[in-house]
Amino acid sequence: MTSPEKPPITSSLRVGELLDAYPELEQVLVDLAPPFRKLRHPVLRRTVAQVTTLRRAAQVAGVELPTLIQTLRRAAGQRVEDAGTEAEPVESPDTPLPAWVNQAEVVLTLDADEMLVTGAHPLARVQQVLRNAAPHQAVCIEGSFRPAPLIDLMQQNGCEVHVSQVGPTSFRTWIRRGAAEGTTT
C-alpha cells in the first residue's frame, strides 16, 4: 500500500514527483525504455521531469501507458489491477507531415539535447524567433525525446506544432505561429 507521504502512481503524476517520492524507481524506468536514461541528466531532471506527466513520458519513450503504470506500481508495491483504465490514445509516430511543414521555411534548427547539456532550454529561443517570423516560417527542434512540455506551451500560445519520430529515439518537432496570427515586427 502507498504510505500517506507517497502519492499514488497514476498517469497524471509528474516524473519528478515520482522520482522524488520513489527514488528506487529510477532504474525501473531506465530498464523499461532507453530514453528514460536521460532522466539521470541533472538539467532534464530539474526541468522536463518537473512538468512531464507519466502519460507524456510514456509517449516520449514509446511505452504503452498501462505497461508503464503497471510496472511502476508493481515495483512500488501498489495495486496494478486498475492500471490500464487511464490509458488514452497515443499519437502515431508515422503521422504524415502536414502541408504547412512541407511548405515551411525553417529559420532555426535547434539541437535540444545539446542545449540541455549546456544548461539551456529551447523555449526562450523558440519564442524569440517565432515573434519575428513570417507566417510561412518555422522552427525545427531535433532531439532524442519528444519535448512535451514545450509543445504544450507553444500550443497554448496558439502555435501550430507537428512532431515526427525519425528514429527509435530521435524526434523532429516543427513549430510555427498560428495561421490566424499576423506578422509581428
Secondary structure as GFF3:
##gff-version 3
##sequence-region A 1 185
A	DSSP	alpha_helix	15	21	.	.	.	ID=ss1
A	DSSP	three_ten_helix	23	25	.	.	.	ID=ss2
A	DSSP	alpha_helix	26	32	.	.	.	ID=ss3
A	DSSP	three_ten_helix	34	40	.	.	.	ID=ss4
A	DSSP	alpha_helix	42	46	.	.	.	ID=ss5
A	DSSP	alpha_helix	48	51	.	.	.	ID=ss6
A	DSSP	alpha_helix	54	61	.	.	.	ID=ss7
A	DSSP	alpha_helix	65	76	.	.	.	ID=ss8
A	DSSP	three_ten_helix	83	86	.	.	.	ID=ss9
A	DSSP	alpha_helix	99	103	.	.	.	ID=ss10
A	DSSP	beta_strand	105	111	.	.	.	ID=ss11
A	DSSP	alpha_helix	112	117	.	.	.	ID=ss12
A	DSSP	alpha_helix	122	131	.	.	.	ID=ss13
A	DSSP	beta_strand	137	143	.	.	.	ID=ss14
A	DSSP	alpha_helix	148	156	.	.	.	ID=ss15
A	DSSP	beta_strand	160	167	.	.	.	ID=ss16
A	DSSP	beta_strand	170	176	.	.	.	ID=ss17
###
